[in-house]
Amino acid sequence: MKTTLYCLLVFACCALACKRNKTPSPYIQLGYETTGCSNPWSAEIDGNVALEVSLRKWLDEEKDIQAHELKIVRVSAGDGCYACHCKTGHEIRIGVSADDVKKAEDLGFTKR
């Protein structure tokens, strides 16, 4: 019984310590659920790595938005159709400064 209580206490302390060490991002987090082909960027690029590089360049050079953080995450299975308006199940997440939030929201990004 004492061993079980001791293990639970150690586990609880470790779990709390992990949460305290997590540093929040200094940037405002925004997301955009990608579609089959009606995204605001026009390039058709295969693969997430090429898309991340191209999207970062497009945001910076074409839209004057500095994406300090950018990642593509799977959020659902998608709509299961191939029309341009269908959701792909991927979300583009960016971290931007307060100055760039309005410009990103105008493109369809929303706060997370």
BALUMLO-162514 format. One record per residue (C-alpha): residue number from 0; y, z, x. Coordinates in Angstrom, 2 decimals. Example, Ala and Ser with C-alpha at 12.3 -4.5 7.8 and 13.67 -1.06 7.14 Angstrom:
<rs>
   i       y       z       x
   0   -4.50    7.80   12.30
   1   -1.06    7.14   13.67
</rs>
This chain:
<rs>
   i       y       z       x
   0    0.00    0.00    0.00
   1    2.39    0.90    2.82
   2    1.55   -2.36    4.60
   3    2.35   -4.38    1.49
   4    5.68   -2.61    1.00
   5    6.51   -3.06    4.68
   6    5.72   -6.80    4.51
   7    7.86   -7.22    1.39
   8   10.74   -5.40    3.06
   9   10.51   -7.58    6.19
  10   10.32  -10.73    4.08
  11   13.34   -9.70    1.99
  12   15.40   -8.96    5.13
  13   14.49  -12.32    6.66
  14   15.35  -14.17    3.47
  15   18.73  -12.46    3.21
  16   19.49  -13.08    6.89
  17   18.81  -16.80    6.48
  18   21.22  -17.09    3.56
  19   24.02  -15.30    5.40
  20   23.84  -17.63    8.41
  21   24.30  -20.80    6.37
  22   27.79  -22.10    7.10
  23   29.36  -24.03    4.22
  24   30.78  -27.45    4.93
  25   34.56  -27.57    5.38
  26   34.60  -30.86    3.46
  27   34.58  -31.55   -0.26
  28   31.18  -32.87   -1.32
  29   31.04  -35.98   -3.52
  30   28.14  -38.07   -4.77
  31   27.53  -41.54   -6.15
  32   24.30  -42.54   -7.94
  33   23.48  -46.01   -6.70
  34   22.59  -48.88   -9.03
  35   20.60  -52.08   -8.60
  36   23.61  -54.18   -7.64
  37   26.78  -52.91   -9.34
  38   27.89  -50.54   -6.59
  39   31.50  -50.82   -5.42
  40   30.39  -52.13   -2.03
  41   29.18  -55.70   -2.02
  42   26.68  -55.98    0.85
  43   22.99  -56.17    0.09
  44   21.41  -54.27    2.94
  45   17.76  -53.30    3.34
  46   16.99  -49.79    4.54
  47   18.91  -46.52    4.38
  48   19.97  -46.50    8.06
  49   21.71  -49.88    7.81
  50   23.23  -48.85    4.49
  51   24.61  -45.60    5.94
  52   26.23  -47.44    8.85
  53   27.63  -50.20    6.65
  54   28.83  -47.80    3.96
  55   30.60  -45.57    6.47
  56   32.32  -48.64    7.96
  57   33.26  -49.97    4.49
  58   34.71  -46.63    3.39
  59   36.71  -46.28    6.59
  60   37.94  -49.83    7.12
  61   38.22  -51.17    3.57
  62   39.06  -48.06    1.53
  63   40.69  -45.80    4.15
  64   38.28  -42.94    3.36
  65   36.94  -40.93    6.28
  66   33.41  -39.81    5.37
  67   32.82  -36.89    7.74
  68   29.35  -36.41    6.30
  69   27.23  -39.14    4.74
  70   23.61  -39.11    3.64
  71   21.40  -40.85    1.13
  72   19.08  -38.65   -0.90
  73   16.43  -39.32   -3.51
  74   17.43  -37.54   -6.73
  75   15.10  -39.13   -9.29
  76   12.50  -41.82   -9.84
  77   15.20  -44.22  -11.01
  78   15.48  -46.08  -14.29
  79   12.50  -48.34  -13.66
  80   14.38  -51.56  -14.29
  81   15.92  -54.14  -11.98
  82   19.17  -54.96  -13.78
  83   22.43  -54.39  -11.93
  84   23.37  -51.36  -14.03
  85   20.03  -49.56  -13.55
  86   20.06  -46.38  -11.46
  87   17.91  -46.59   -8.33
  88   17.22  -42.86   -8.05
  89   19.22  -42.58   -4.82
  90   22.52  -40.80   -4.43
  91   25.06  -41.35   -1.68
  92   26.56  -38.00   -0.71
  93   29.71  -37.81    1.35
  94   31.87  -35.00    2.66
  95   35.57  -35.85    2.71
  96   38.84  -34.05    3.32
  97   41.06  -33.14    0.35
  98   43.31  -36.12    1.13
  99   40.48  -38.59    0.46
 100   39.02  -37.07   -2.73
 101   41.15  -39.08   -5.19
 102   40.41  -42.38   -3.40
 103   36.66  -41.65   -3.47
 104   36.75  -40.62   -7.13
 105   38.50  -43.91   -7.93
 106   35.39  -45.66   -6.54
 107   33.10  -43.66   -8.82
 108   32.16  -40.72   -6.58
 109   32.06  -37.36   -8.36
 110   32.32  -33.79   -7.05
 111   29.05  -31.99   -6.40
</rs>
